Amino acid sequence: TIKVIDIDALSDTGAYGEHASTTFGLVGEKTMPMYGKLNAARFKGNVVYTNKTPAGAFRGYGATQGCFAVESTINKLAAKLNMDPVDVRLKNIIKEGETSPAYNKELNSVALDRCIKKGKELIKWDEKYPYKEISPTKVRSVGMALTMQGSGIAGIDTASIEIKLNDDGNYTLLTGSTDMGTGSDTILAQMCAEVLETTMDKIVVNSADTDSSPYDPGSYASSTTYVTGMAVVKAATELKNKIISLGAQRLELSEDFVEFDGEYVKSINKDKEISVLDLAIDMSVGCNKNQLIGYATHGSPVSPPPFIAGFVETEIDKETGKVEIIDYVAVVDCGTVINKNLAKIQVEGGIVQGIGMALYEDVVYTQRGELASNTFMQYKMPTRKDVGNIIVDFEESYEPTGPFGAKSVGEVVVNTPSPAIENAIYNGLGINLNTLPMTPEKVFMAMTNK
């Protein structure tokens, strides 16, 4: 049972400190709360200026580095105890409804144990752990790691949404959040359509025009689905109530005696009805009419963490030190999955970035602090051929503070590859590597030194 986690961190922020304190804070905040049996937890360290390129925001934002250190250490602990790293984690992870001693907050939505068990099945862990010799020079081995992140920044991120009923019976959703390829416009429209009981083709999304959009902090900090999504639910609910109220007036009935099905406001006994289109036209003609608009602002005092259990199978060439990814399994708890296709490609993209960090992307400086890997000839990123077979699955939980029970999935996806691959290298070769990327040269030299 893990009773204490003590982290002493050193962070290189480069020539300027724009993101220094927040990225540093996430190293501890997004690692220690996963383990729920702690009697004591400490996180301290230093952030230093150096004469290197300035550090900036990137997916994971400090949690990735903390995850590599902590999860690699948990794997080392399992090896020293001669325990399966899966068993060590199942014994120690935070469970739903528990209060994390490192977080001092009750977690309402945790499916991490189910993520671990499903990932173990998908990778066929019991058949492959720890390794298999497939030839005199090649070995296949498996490794695993866990991670958590957040959903927006608690008490800071505040998003606003405006939804209006147009004179043609369609709706316009105005948001300040930017769809960067994540599909956020789609899921915000989905949420709007769900509340208004209509189809998505009736929702026009007008996003990221600062002249006309209501304020949104932006698509960062894994906040759009959780924070902006909840603002959509509130605004759509307000608009729906206004439609019901106006429809009841036109039918000369009390609101208690009408119902709304997305197309019509009807009397409960079905003898009277008025369509949303008629209401839309009616409010656009004549005097003393007001357009039906729903407006809402939302911020959250909490930042519920999504979780991932990551499992990898690697093939390692003992003659060269080259590590190839055969299969990567990620089982995700992001609360209610709003759009499975979009969530899946978010996870796949993050895993590719994580594999790049783990095996390929090397930032090299000279002794004078000059960037040596300053072209894509030196700075290698993985291609589709380098990332193996990526398998993504979900174990849903229900987050009561999120829209329809959802949490985030934007950043958490990048964190597990580095420690999982490091664990697989240890299981296959018996060597520990604590610097990234784990290049063939580093692997070969570690084997030689061993």
LINFEN-V345147 format. One record per helix or strand of 3 or more residues. SS is the DSSP state (h for helix, s for strand). FROM is the first residue (numbers start at 1). TO is the last residue. If there is no record, write none. Layout:
BEGIN
{{SS:FROM:TO} {SS:FROM:TO}}
END
This chain:
BEGIN
{{s:4:12} {h:20:29} {h:32:34} {s:40:48} {h:63:80} {h:85:92} {h:112:123} {h:125:128} {s:131:135} {s:138:148} {s:158:165} {s:171:175} {h:184:196} {h:200:202} {s:203:207} {h:224:250} {h:255:257} {s:258:260} {s:264:267} {s:273:275} {h:276:283} {s:293:299} {s:307:317} {s:323:333} {h:340:360} {h:384:386} {s:389:394} {h:403:405} {h:412:414} {h:416:429} {h:440:449}}
END
